[in-house]
Amino acid sequence: MYREEPETRSDLKVFGFFAFIAVAIPVCALFLPVRPPGESLGDWFQRSGSVMTVLCLVLDLKVFALYGRLFPSGFVDKGFDEFKAKYLPIYKGLTILLLSLTAVGTVIWGYGDLLVPI
């Protein structure tokens, strides 16, 4: 096992947790009765998009950390080739997922009040 694999696994768990939270916040804003009095459902849903987008920006830091491990600048230890072969497809998938989540969060943030019928 490559020496940075445990830290990478830990970062992937954190990524999964925050990605779940980023998706759950707009869903909860739509279906749970937790909005303040006088706030319309559309406005509340729109605000959830901003939280989703900010969480996606935080997730970008975790993906950037994984990039630094996959493409180090210098010599590497034994086991790096197996590590890179294992985690490079995961990295590529996470970048696509993160781009999609950020785009969805931005659309909700900008047009959430128009997407939800009154």
N, C-alpha and C positions, 0 to 999 in steps of 0.2 A: 504494500500500500504506500502510495506517495505521501509525503509528510504533511501536505496541505489538504488532504482529502477529508479529514474530520471537520476542519473549519469550513470547507466547502459544503459538506452535508448540512452543517448547522446553518449556514447562510441560506441554503435552499429551503430549509424548514421555515426560517423566518420569512423568506420570500412567499412561500405558500400561505402562511398565516396572514400576512398583510394583503396579499392578493385576494384572499377570501373576504377579508374585512372590506376591501375596496369595492368588491362586487356586492357585498351584503348591505352596505350603507344605503345605496339608492333603492334597493329592494325593500328594506325596512322603512325608508321614508315614504314609500308608496302604500305599504300594507299595514304598518303599525300605527295606531292612533297616538303618536307622541308629539305632534306639532303644537306650537304655541297657539293660544286662542287668537283668532283674528287673522291667522296666517292661512293662505289658500294652499291647497294640495300641490298645485303647480309651482308655486314659489318655494315650497318646502322641498319638493323634488329637485328643483333647480339648484338650491343650496347644497344638496347632497352631492351634486356633480362636482362642486368645488372641492369637497372633502375627498372624493374619489380621485380627482386629478392630483391633489397634493400627495396622497398616499402613493400614487403611481410614480411621482417624482422621487419619493423616498425609496421606492423599490428600485429605481434606476441606480441608486448608489450600490445596492447589493449586486446588481448585474455588472456594474463597473468593477466591483471587487473580484467577481468571477473572471472577468476579462483579464484583469491583472495577473491572475493565477494561471490562466491558459496561455498567455503570451508574455512571459517574463522577459526582462531585459538582462540577460546574463546567462550564466551556467545553471543547469538544472540537475537535480538528483536522479538517482535510479527510480524507475517507475513513472517518470513523467510522461512517456509516450502512451502508456496505458491510461493514465489519468486524463490526458488530453483527448484520447479516443473516446473515453467514457463520457466526459463532461462537455465536449464541444457541441454535440447535437442538442444537449440540454440548454446550453447557452444560446444557441441559435433559436430554439423554440421559445425561450424566455424573452428574448428581445422582441420577437413577433407578438407574443402575448402582451407584453408590456406596452408596445406601441398601440395595439388594439384597445387595451384598457384605457390608456391615456386619451385616445381619440374618442372613445365612448364617453368618458368622463367630461371631456371638453364640450362635446355636443350636448350632454345633459346640462352642463353648467351654462351654456349659452342659450339653449332652446328648451330647457326642461319645462318651463311654464307653458310652452306652446304644445309640447308633446302629450301632456296630461289633460284629458278632457275635464271640464269643470263639473 
